[in-house]
Amino acid sequence: MRLIPRRWQEEALAAWKANGHRGIVEVVTGAGKTALALLCMESVQQSGLADRFVIIVPTTALMDQWLASLQDDLSVPDDDIATYSGDGVPSEPHRFNIMIVNTARRWAPIVCAGSARPCLIVDECHRLGSEKNSLALDGAYVATLGGSATPDRDYDDALTEVLIPALGPVV
């Protein structure tokens, strides 16, 4: 891995591991949530905990960012990565599966069910608090990580009612 973790990322990674590889990180935009998620993914890969990854993002721009990060920072080969969006879905899941939220509502549970040890990463997890979007969180994941600058939405109880049960507490 090419990433050198910052102190807060090391502390967050340790807290996430101590919480059974589950949790939500509340970090300001641009501070390195994706880098932390890559560190978490590397950790579960090295330990053999997970054999498949489902990464849920809200936009095509973030899907492209994740694709580049997997390739550049984790050296994941192209044929190990699948993308799911309104532009299409692959014929079968890959080791790393990046999904736009709207597509993930249907496909994340299916990709999860096809793996004995799936790991879920949710970028901008506050967007999955709605009834429809929360469908993307269904599944029996061995590890979960949500990232957001604002996981606690002012207008509802999605953090406590949806996100924490699915992803774990704020770590």
KEVEXKOL-498308 format. One record per atom (N, C-alpha, C): x, y, z; atom name; residue number from 1. Coordinates in steps of 0.02 Angstrom, whole numbers. Layout:
# KEVEXKOL-498308
X,Y,Z,CA,NUM
...
//
This chain:
# KEVEXKOL-498308
42,-59,0,N,1
0,0,0,CA,1
44,62,0,C,1
24,112,-35,N,2
63,173,-41,CA,2
42,225,11,C,2
-12,214,47,N,3
-36,263,94,CA,3
3,261,160,C,3
18,320,184,N,4
48,326,251,CA,4
-5,357,295,C,4
-32,319,343,N,5
-88,345,383,CA,5
-68,403,427,C,5
-115,449,434,N,6
-109,503,482,CA,6
-126,475,551,C,6
-110,512,603,N,7
-123,487,671,CA,7
-197,473,681,C,7
-241,519,658,N,8
-313,508,669,CA,8
-336,444,633,C,8
-306,430,575,N,9
-325,369,538,CA,9
-302,307,575,C,9
-243,309,605,N,10
-220,252,645,CA,10
-265,241,705,C,10
-286,296,738,N,11
-330,290,796,CA,11
-399,265,775,C,11
-424,291,720,N,12
-490,269,695,CA,12
-488,195,674,C,12
-434,174,641,N,13
-426,104,621,CA,13
-425,59,683,C,13
-389,79,734,N,14
-386,39,796,CA,14
-454,36,829,C,14
-491,92,831,N,15
-557,92,862,CA,15
-605,48,822,C,15
-600,51,756,N,16
-643,10,712,CA,16
-629,-64,723,C,16
-565,-82,726,N,17
-547,-153,740,CA,17
-572,-174,808,C,17
-563,-131,859,N,18
-584,-147,927,CA,18
-660,-156,932,C,18
-696,-126,886,N,19
-769,-132,885,CA,19
-791,-189,839,C,19
-749,-238,828,N,20
-768,-295,788,CA,20
-771,-282,713,C,20
-730,-235,690,N,21
-728,-217,619,CA,21
-794,-188,596,C,21
-824,-147,639,N,22
-888,-114,623,CA,22
-885,-43,649,C,22
-915,3,611,N,23
-920,71,636,CA,23
-927,123,582,C,23
-940,184,606,N,24
-948,242,563,CA,24
-896,293,585,C,24
-862,324,536,N,25
-815,377,552,CA,25
-845,443,529,C,25
-843,492,574,N,26
-867,559,560,CA,26
-807,603,551,C,26
-794,621,488,N,27
-732,657,471,CA,27
-750,710,418,C,27
-721,769,425,N,28
-735,823,378,CA,28
-714,804,307,C,28
-748,834,260,N,29
-734,823,190,CA,29
-661,840,174,C,29
-628,796,138,N,30
-560,807,117,CA,30
-506,786,166,C,30
-526,758,223,N,31
-477,740,275,CA,31
-447,671,267,C,31
-478,629,224,N,32
-448,563,213,CA,32
-492,504,231,C,32
-558,511,223,N,33
-603,454,238,CA,33
-590,395,190,C,33
-578,410,127,N,34
-565,357,79,CA,34
-500,320,97,C,34
-449,358,116,N,35
-386,327,136,CA,35
-396,282,197,C,35
-437,305,245,N,36
-452,263,303,CA,36
-488,199,282,C,36
-536,206,237,N,37
-573,147,214,CA,37
-525,98,180,C,37
-477,123,141,N,38
-428,79,109,CA,38
-385,44,161,C,38
-368,79,215,N,39
-330,47,269,CA,39
-371,-8,302,C,39
-436,4,312,N,40
-480,-46,341,CA,40
-486,-107,293,C,40
-493,-93,229,N,41
-498,-147,180,CA,41
-434,-188,179,C,41
-378,-154,181,N,42
-313,-190,181,CA,42
-308,-233,244,C,42
-331,-208,300,N,43
-329,-246,363,CA,43
-370,-310,359,C,43
-432,-306,333,N,44
-473,-366,329,CA,44
-449,-414,275,C,44
-417,-387,224,N,45
-387,-432,173,CA,45
-329,-471,203,C,45
-285,-436,237,N,46
-225,-468,266,CA,46
-244,-520,319,C,46
-297,-507,355,N,47
-318,-554,408,CA,47
-359,-612,380,C,47
-379,-607,316,N,48
-422,-659,287,CA,48
-494,-655,309,C,48
-512,-600,341,N,49
-581,-592,366,CA,49
-631,-586,309,C,49
-614,-550,256,N,50
-661,-539,201,CA,50
-634,-567,136,C,50
-681,-591,94,N,51
-662,-616,28,CA,51
-693,-576,-29,C,51
-738,-530,-12,N,52
-771,-488,-62,CA,52
-788,-420,-30,C,52
-785,-368,-70,N,53
-798,-301,-46,CA,53
-855,-269,-86,C,53
-902,-239,-50,N,54
-955,-200,-80,CA,54
-943,-128,-57,C,54
-933,-83,-105,N,55
-919,-13,-91,CA,55
-976,27,-120,C,55
-1012,63,-78,N,56
-1070,102,-101,CA,56
-1053,176,-98,C,56
-1065,210,-154,N,57
-1050,281,-161,CA,57
-1112,317,-188,C,57
-1118,383,-177,N,58
-1178,418,-200,CA,58
-1174,443,-273,C,58
-1114,450,-300,N,59
-1108,481,-366,CA,59
-1059,445,-411,C,59
-1065,458,-476,N,60
-1018,431,-524,CA,60
-947,457,-512,C,60
-942,521,-493,N,61
-876,549,-479,CA,61
-841,511,-422,C,61
-879,494,-369,N,62
-848,456,-315,CA,62
-834,384,-336,C,62
-874,355,-380,N,63
-859,289,-406,CA,63
-792,290,-443,C,63
-782,342,-484,N,64
-719,348,-520,CA,64
-660,358,-473,C,64
-671,397,-420,N,65
-618,408,-370,CA,65
-600,342,-336,C,65
-651,303,-317,N,66
-639,239,-285,CA,66
-603,191,-332,C,66
-623,189,-394,N,67
-590,146,-443,CA,67
-515,162,-447,C,67
-499,227,-452,N,68
-429,248,-455,CA,68
-393,231,-390,C,68
-426,241,-333,N,69
-393,226,-269,CA,69
-378,152,-261,C,69
-425,109,-281,N,70
-413,37,-277,CA,70
-354,18,-320,C,70
-351,45,-381,N,71
-298,29,-427,CA,71
-231,57,-404,C,71
-230,121,-385,N,72
-168,155,-368,CA,72
-142,139,-298,C,72
-187,139,-249,N,73
-165,133,-179,CA,73
-163,61,-154,C,73
-207,18,-180,N,74
-207,-52,-159,CA,74
-181,-99,-213,C,74
-164,-71,-271,N,75
-138,-110,-328,CA,75
-186,-166,-348,C,75
-251,-152,-348,N,76
-301,-201,-368,CA,76
-303,-204,-444,C,76
-297,-262,-474,N,77
-300,-268,-547,CA,77
-371,-252,-572,C,77
-374,-225,-633,N,78
-438,-206,-663,CA,78
-489,-263,-662,C,78
-466,-325,-675,N,79
-513,-380,-680,CA,79
-539,-404,-612,C,79
-516,-373,-557,N,80
-543,-388,-491,CA,80
-594,-336,-469,C,80
-609,-286,-512,N,81
-654,-231,-495,CA,81
-714,-231,-542,C,81
-773,-225,-512,N,82
-835,-218,-551,CA,82
-869,-153,-529,C,82
-902,-120,-577,N,83
-940,-60,-561,CA,83
-1014,-72,-578,C,83
-1056,-45,-535,N,84
-1129,-52,-541,CA,84
-1159,18,-542,C,84
-1193,35,-596,N,85
-1224,101,-601,CA,85
-1282,98,-650,C,85
-1312,155,-663,N,86
-1365,158,-712,CA,86
-1340,142,-782,C,86
-1275,144,-792,N,87
-1245,127,-856,CA,87
-1238,52,-867,C,87
-1248,13,-814,N,88
-1245,-59,-820,CA,88
-1215,-93,-759,C,88
-1222,-159,-760,N,89
-1194,-200,-706,CA,89
-1156,-258,-738,C,89
-1107,-285,-703,N,90
-1070,-341,-731,CA,90
-1111,-405,-732,C,90
-1088,-454,-770,N,91
-1124,-518,-773,CA,91
-1116,-558,-709,C,91
-1064,-543,-670,N,92
-1053,-578,-606,CA,92
-1013,-532,-560,C,92
-1019,-541,-495,N,93
-981,-501,-447,CA,93
-906,-514,-454,C,93
-867,-466,-433,N,94
-795,-472,-430,CA,94
-773,-468,-357,C,94
-710,-469,-345,N,95
-685,-463,-277,CA,95
-702,-394,-248,C,95
-696,-341,-289,N,96
-712,-273,-269,CA,96
-769,-248,-312,C,96
-824,-226,-281,N,97
-885,-207,-316,CA,97
-905,-137,-294,C,97
-899,-89,-340,N,98
-915,-19,-324,CA,98
-984,-4,-353,C,98
-1029,21,-311,N,99
-1098,32,-332,CA,99
-1123,101,-316,C,99
-1159,131,-363,N,100
-1194,193,-350,CA,100
-1256,174,-307,C,100
-1274,218,-260,N,101
-1327,202,-212,CA,101
-1390,175,-245,C,101
-1415,208,-296,N,102
-1478,186,-327,CA,102
-1473,115,-354,C,102
-1417,97,-382,N,103
-1406,29,-407,CA,103
-1394,-20,-350,C,103
-1361,5,-298,N,104
-1345,-38,-240,CA,104
-1406,-61,-202,C,104
-1461,-24,-207,N,105
-1523,-46,-173,CA,105
-1541,-117,-193,C,105
-1532,-133,-256,N,106
-1547,-200,-281,CA,106
-1487,-247,-276,C,106
-1429,-223,-298,N,107
-1372,-267,-309,CA,107
-1328,-281,-248,C,107
-1323,-236,-201,N,108
-1280,-249,-143,CA,108
-1301,-311,-104,C,108
-1366,-320,-89,N,109
-1386,-381,-54,CA,109
-1371,-445,-94,C,109
-1378,-441,-159,N,110
-1364,-500,-202,CA,110
-1290,-516,-201,C,110
-1248,-465,-209,N,111
-1175,-476,-209,CA,111
-1153,-501,-141,C,111
-1182,-474,-87,N,112
-1166,-497,-20,CA,112
-1184,-570,-10,C,112
-1243,-589,-33,N,113
-1268,-657,-23,CA,113
-1225,-708,-60,C,113
-1189,-687,-112,N,114
-1147,-732,-150,CA,114
-1078,-741,-122,C,114
-1066,-717,-61,N,115
-1000,-720,-31,CA,115
-1006,-746,41,C,115
-958,-785,61,N,116
-957,-810,130,CA,116
-933,-757,179,C,116
-891,-710,154,N,117
-860,-661,198,CA,117
-858,-591,165,C,117
-916,-560,156,N,118
-916,-494,124,CA,118
-902,-436,173,C,118
-872,-385,148,N,119
-858,-323,185,CA,119
-895,-266,150,C,119
-928,-224,189,N,120
-966,-167,162,CA,120
-932,-101,181,C,120
-920,-60,131,N,121
-894,8,141,CA,121
-946,56,112,C,121
-967,106,150,N,122
-1016,154,126,CA,122
-988,224,131,C,122
-974,254,74,N,123
-950,322,71,CA,123
-1010,369,73,C,123
-1006,422,112,N,124
-1062,468,122,CA,124
-1123,430,148,C,124
-1111,392,201,N,125
-1162,346,228,CA,125
-1226,380,249,C,125
-1224,444,265,N,126
-1286,479,285,CA,126
-1339,477,230,C,126
-1319,466,168,N,127
-1366,463,113,CA,127
-1405,397,111,C,127
-1385,349,151,N,128
-1421,285,153,CA,128
-1472,280,209,C,128
-1487,337,240,N,129
-1535,337,295,CA,129
-1608,334,274,C,129
-1622,347,210,N,130
-1692,346,188,CA,130
-1716,274,182,C,130
-1782,266,182,N,131
-1812,199,177,CA,131
-1788,162,114,C,131
-1790,197,57,N,132
-1769,165,-6,CA,132
-1694,150,-7,C,132
-1653,200,9,N,133
-1581,189,6,CA,133
-1555,139,57,C,133
-1590,133,113,N,134
-1567,85,164,CA,134
-1572,13,140,C,134
-1609,0,86,N,135
-1611,-68,58,CA,135
-1542,-92,38,C,135
-1498,-45,21,N,136
-1430,-63,1,CA,136
-1389,-89,59,C,136
-1411,-79,120,N,137
-1374,-102,179,CA,137
-1390,-173,199,C,137
-1440,-203,167,N,138
-1460,-271,186,CA,138
-1405,-321,170,C,138
-1392,-365,216,N,139
-1342,-417,206,CA,139
-1306,-434,270,C,139
-1275,-492,269,N,140
-1236,-516,327,CA,140
-1162,-504,312,C,140
-1138,-446,331,N,141
-1069,-426,318,CA,141
-1024,-443,378,C,141
-963,-466,364,N,142
-916,-482,418,CA,142
-881,-419,443,C,142
-882,-367,402,N,143
-852,-303,421,CA,143
-890,-247,386,C,143
-899,-191,421,N,144
-935,-135,392,CA,144
-901,-69,412,C,144
-901,-22,366,N,145
-875,44,380,CA,145
-916,96,343,C,145
-940,145,379,N,146
-973,202,349,CA,146
-932,264,360,C,146
-931,308,311,N,147
-895,371,318,CA,147
-939,429,298,C,147
-935,483,336,N,148
-975,542,321,CA,148
-949,601,363,C,148
-955,660,334,N,149
-941,720,374,CA,149
-1000,736,419,C,149
-1059,711,399,N,150
-1121,726,436,CA,150
-1165,664,442,C,150
-1145,614,481,N,151
-1186,553,485,CA,151
-1252,564,522,C,151
-1255,612,567,N,152
-1317,626,604,CA,152
-1355,681,568,C,152
-1408,661,533,N,153
-1448,708,494,CA,153
-1495,746,540,C,153
-1501,812,530,N,154
-1543,854,573,CA,154
-1617,839,568,C,154
-1639,811,513,N,155
-1710,806,499,CA,155
-1741,737,513,C,155
-1701,689,537,N,156
-1730,624,554,CA,156
-1684,587,602,C,156
-1704,526,620,N,157
-1665,485,666,CA,157
-1628,429,630,C,157
-1610,440,567,N,158
-1579,387,526,CA,158
-1514,360,556,C,158
-1475,403,589,N,159
-1413,379,618,CA,159
-1426,324,668,C,159
-1472,336,715,N,160
-1485,286,767,CA,160
-1530,229,744,C,160
-1576,244,699,N,161
-1624,193,678,CA,161
-1602,151,619,C,161
-1559,177,576,N,162
-1539,141,515,CA,162
-1464,128,512,C,162
-1424,181,517,N,163
-1353,175,505,CA,163
-1315,137,559,C,163
-1326,153,621,N,164
-1291,118,675,CA,164
-1309,44,678,C,164
-1372,25,672,N,165
-1387,-48,670,CA,165
-1354,-84,611,C,165
-1348,-50,554,N,166
-1319,-83,495,CA,166
-1243,-80,493,C,166
-1214,-24,516,N,167
-1142,-14,507,CA,167
-1102,-16,572,C,167
-1134,-3,627,N,168
-1100,1,691,CA,168
-1099,73,716,C,168
-1076,84,777,N,169
-1077,150,807,CA,169
-1024,196,777,C,169
-1031,260,792,N,170
-978,308,773,CA,170
-917,291,815,C,170
-862,277,780,N,171
-800,258,814,CA,171
-749,315,812,C,171
//
